[in-house]
Amino acid sequence: MPDRELDPADELLERQLREAVMEVWLRRKPQVLERVDFIAKCVSDLENGKIEEDVIAEAIVEAHRLAGAMGSFGFHLSSEFAREIELSLEGETWRQDGVVPLIVAINGIKSELDGS
């Protein structure tokens, strides 16, 4: 299907939508960064063998929320990274694979968000 130009009314609505989403993102960004920091601390604690099961359970919930939020705001790579973290913690694959993939995922999220 060939690209077509938007009429001025549609262009205005599209711009207003982008601005509204950006406004919501700017309000939510601190909360998102807190989630990333919490998950990063949990992974660090996993690496050092100093974590309890209830904290892992909370990290799974936070990674799930992070995956949804990132996708909603257009950070699709971060959404995928957060989902990988969620699944690894949930399935306990980090016990076999180690925490390096989790650290890579966290760094990927931070890298994408640094550009926002």
Residue pairs with C-beta under 8 A, 6 or more apart in sequence:
6 14
21 73
21 74
24 73
25 73
25 116
28 69
28 73
29 113
29 116
32 66
32 69
32 70
32 113
33 113
35 62
35 63
35 65
35 66
35 69
36 66
36 106
36 109
36 110
36 113
38 58
38 59
38 62
39 59
39 62
39 63
39 66
39 82
39 85
39 106
40 106
42 51
42 55
42 56
42 58
42 59
42 89
43 59
43 85
43 99
43 102
43 103
43 106
45 51
45 55
46 56
46 94
46 99
46 102
47 99
47 103
56 89
59 85
59 89
60 86
60 89
60 90
63 82
63 83
63 85
63 86
63 89
64 82
64 86
66 78
66 79
66 82
66 85
66 109
67 79
67 80
67 82
67 83
67 86
68 79
70 76
70 78
70 79
70 82
70 109
71 79
75 109
75 112
75 113
75 116
77 108
77 112
78 108
78 109
78 112
78 113
81 105
81 106
81 108
81 109
82 105
82 109
84 101
84 105
85 102
85 105
85 106
87 93
88 94
88 97
88 101
88 102
89 102
94 101
94 102
